[in-house]
Amino acid sequence: MTIADTTLGAREQALRGRADKVIPGGMYGHMAVRAFSSAHPQFIVSGAGARVKDADGREYLDLMCGWGPVVLGHRHPAVTAAIVDQLQRGDCLDGTAPVAVEYAELLVDTIPAADWALFCKNGTDATTTCVTTARAATGKRKVLVAHGAYHGAVPGFALRGAGVTEADQAHLVHYEYNDLASAEAAAAEAGDDLAAILVCPMRHDIKRDQELVVPAFARGLRALADRTGAVLILDDVRCGFRLDIGGSWEPLGVRPDLAAWSKAIANGQPLGAVTGTDALRDAVRSIYVTGSFWTGAVPLAAGLATLTELRTGEALPRMARSGTRLREGLAAQAAAHGFEIAQTGPVQMPMLSFAGDTDFRQVTAWAEACVERGVYLHPWHNWFLSAAHTDAEIDAVLERTDEAFAALR
């Protein structure tokens, strides 16, 4: 136990001790809080609206929203009712529940670039299915990906970690995000073996400021795909249903051939989806992808209820307003306390960094000061807002972040 760990509650410390014995590293992946903080609780026992509670009963204003999946707020009444209703009838059944058809119909009606939809469990499933479909459609192997972009936790896309071989990523060709010339060069390198261009709606790599897409770059990738016969895949896993429910590049007039979805599509239930155009219908039918839980009825019911709520048109504008309120408040606080900060990305998915803080020590100290005052956020990963973040909740956040700035000073 470190000195900082002593600020954690007794139940948290006990759970960490037990986890260390039965879970490798005590926890793994992005949920391993020891990788980024000595003050954040590892274990969260409940959530309601824009707040969560840890194992010791401490409450936090939540700016991570389960790392993105919670778009309407924890335990949203309509989504919870849909979950309970479907659970009473069954979840993992011998055949697919009708809710799969209902939800697919609603997705196709909502997303202009979607003529069909299929379901899976998470974003990695979705991006992998997209790439497999593109290769089946084109009979080619090479996939263009941006340097540093995260497209899933499998050897074919992994950014770090042992156990990944050169052969796993032999058919990836890299380009620089927002640099059309580099994408053109990558396509030339792939030559006649180019199957797909895989791209995120914006640059949201960890440990760097976020970067919104340049519209000309997005349009250029669409033109490059059309010219080469490659499939344009939009990895909308992180951004989807927060920026635009029709697809994050829909406001730009750029429609992908395939799109990968997860995180926010079922307000916290485990669900991923792939949507695509009629031109790829035969290709996706030709591949074999499946899983025992891929058409679980409860997450699909949650997805249907979530999208139904989003289509009322209230949630996305509310997140944008709240995000703007938060950004303006943090900017004023930092200036008042003498700190130079950057706030990047869309306001619905904010990220804050300190000037010159190349080792992230300053932002980590500030994030820890925030969590100690009851605001749960991350030092070097983007945050997420939900429709539950009202003006009152944002004002409560700002009261505590101001105290964190003061403590850091």
Secondary structure as the mmCIF struct_conf table of DSSP 4:
data_model
#
loop_
_struct_conf.conf_type_id
_struct_conf.id
_struct_conf.beg_label_comp_id
_struct_conf.beg_label_asym_id
_struct_conf.beg_label_seq_id
_struct_conf.end_label_comp_id
_struct_conf.end_label_asym_id
_struct_conf.end_label_seq_id
TURN_TY1_P TURN_TY1_P1 ILE A 3 ILE A 3
HELX_RH_3T_P HELX_RH_3T_P1 ALA A 4 THR A 7
BEND BEND1 LEU A 8 LEU A 8
HELX_RH_AL_P HELX_RH_AL_P1 ALA A 10 VAL A 22
BEND BEND2 ILE A 23 ILE A 23
TURN_TY1_P TURN_TY1_P2 PRO A 24 GLY A 25
BEND BEND3 GLY A 26 MET A 27
HELX_RH_3T_P HELX_RH_3T_P2 GLY A 29 MET A 31
HELX_RH_3T_P HELX_RH_3T_P3 VAL A 33 ALA A 35
TURN_TY1_P TURN_TY1_P3 PHE A 36 PHE A 36
BEND BEND4 SER A 38 HIS A 40
BEND BEND5 GLN A 42 GLN A 42
STRN STRN1 ILE A 44 ALA A 48
STRN STRN2 GLY A 49 GLY A 49
TURN_TY1_P TURN_TY1_P4 ALA A 50 ALA A 50
STRN STRN3 ARG A 51 ASP A 54
TURN_TY1_P TURN_TY1_P5 ALA A 55 ASP A 56
STRN STRN4 GLU A 59 ASP A 62
BEND BEND6 LEU A 63 MET A 64
HELX_RH_3T_P HELX_RH_3T_P4 CYS A 65 TRP A 67
TURN_TY1_P TURN_TY1_P6 GLY A 68 PRO A 69
BEND BEND7 VAL A 71 LEU A 72
STRN STRN5 HIS A 74 HIS A 74
TURN_TY1_P TURN_TY1_P7 ARG A 75 ARG A 75
HELX_RH_AL_P HELX_RH_AL_P2 PRO A 77 ARG A 89
BEND BEND8 ASP A 91 CYS A 92
BEND BEND9 ASP A 94 GLY A 95
TURN_TY1_P TURN_TY1_P8 PRO A 98 PRO A 98
HELX_RH_AL_P HELX_RH_AL_P3 VAL A 99 THR A 110
TURN_TY1_P TURN_TY1_P9 PRO A 112 ALA A 113
BEND BEND10 ASP A 115 ASP A 115
STRN STRN6 TRP A 116 CYS A 120
BEND BEND11 LYS A 121 ASN A 122
HELX_RH_AL_P HELX_RH_AL_P4 GLY A 123 THR A 138
BEND BEND12 GLY A 139 GLY A 139
STRN STRN7 LYS A 142 ALA A 146
TURN_TY1_P TURN_TY1_P10 HIS A 147 GLY A 148
BEND BEND13 ALA A 153 VAL A 154
TURN_TY1_P TURN_TY1_P11 PRO A 155 PHE A 157
BEND BEND14 LEU A 159 ARG A 160
TURN_TY1_P TURN_TY1_P12 ALA A 162 GLY A 163
HELX_RH_3T_P HELX_RH_3T_P5 GLU A 166 GLN A 169
TURN_TY1_P TURN_TY1_P13 ALA A 170 HIS A 171
STRN STRN8 LEU A 172 TYR A 175
TURN_TY1_P TURN_TY1_P14 TYR A 177 ASN A 178
HELX_RH_AL_P HELX_RH_AL_P5 LEU A 180 ALA A 190
HELX_RH_3T_P HELX_RH_3T_P6 GLY A 191 ASP A 193
STRN STRN9 LEU A 194 VAL A 199
BEND BEND15 PRO A 201 PRO A 201
STRN STRN10 MET A 202 ARG A 203
TURN_TY1_P TURN_TY1_P15 ILE A 206 LYS A 207
BEND BEND16 ARG A 208 ARG A 208
STRN STRN11 GLU A 211 LEU A 212
HELX_LH_PP_P HELX_LH_PP_P1 VAL A 213 VAL A 214
HELX_RH_AL_P HELX_RH_AL_P6 PRO A 215 THR A 228
TURN_TY1_P TURN_TY1_P16 GLY A 229 GLY A 229
HELX_LH_PP_P HELX_LH_PP_P2 ALA A 230 ALA A 230
STRN STRN12 VAL A 231 ASP A 235
TURN_TY1_P TURN_TY1_P17 VAL A 237 ARG A 242
BEND BEND17 LEU A 243 LEU A 243
TURN_TY1_P TURN_TY1_P18 ILE A 245 GLY A 246
TURN_TY1_P TURN_TY1_P19 SER A 248 TRP A 249
HELX_RH_3T_P HELX_RH_3T_P7 GLU A 250 LEU A 252
TURN_TY1_P TURN_TY1_P20 GLY A 253 GLY A 253
BEND BEND18 ASP A 257 ASP A 257
STRN STRN13 LEU A 258 TRP A 261
HELX_RH_3T_P HELX_RH_3T_P8 LYS A 263 ALA A 266
TURN_TY1_P TURN_TY1_P21 ASN A 267 GLY A 268
BEND BEND19 GLN A 269 PRO A 270
STRN STRN14 GLY A 272 GLY A 276
HELX_RH_3T_P HELX_RH_3T_P9 ASP A 278 LEU A 280
HELX_RH_AL_P HELX_RH_AL_P7 ARG A 281 SER A 286
BEND BEND20 ILE A 287 ILE A 287
TURN_TY1_P TURN_TY1_P22 SER A 292 THR A 295
HELX_RH_AL_P HELX_RH_AL_P8 ALA A 297 LEU A 310
TURN_TY1_P TURN_TY1_P23 ARG A 311 THR A 312
BEND BEND21 GLY A 313 GLY A 313
HELX_RH_AL_P HELX_RH_AL_P9 ALA A 315 ALA A 336
TURN_TY1_P TURN_TY1_P24 HIS A 337 GLY A 338
STRN STRN15 ILE A 341 THR A 344
BEND BEND22 GLY A 345 GLY A 345
TURN_TY1_P TURN_TY1_P25 VAL A 347 GLN A 348
BEND BEND23 MET A 349 MET A 349
STRN STRN16 MET A 351 PHE A 354
TURN_TY1_P TURN_TY1_P26 ALA A 355 GLY A 356
TURN_TY1_P TURN_TY1_P27 THR A 358 ASP A 359
BEND BEND24 PHE A 360 PHE A 360
HELX_RH_AL_P HELX_RH_AL_P10 ARG A 361 GLU A 372
TURN_TY1_P TURN_TY1_P28 ARG A 373 GLY A 374
STRN STRN17 VAL A 375 TYR A 376
BEND BEND25 PRO A 379 HIS A 381
TURN_TY1_P TURN_TY1_P29 ALA A 387 ALA A 388
HELX_RH_AL_P HELX_RH_AL_P11 ASP A 391 LEU A 408
#
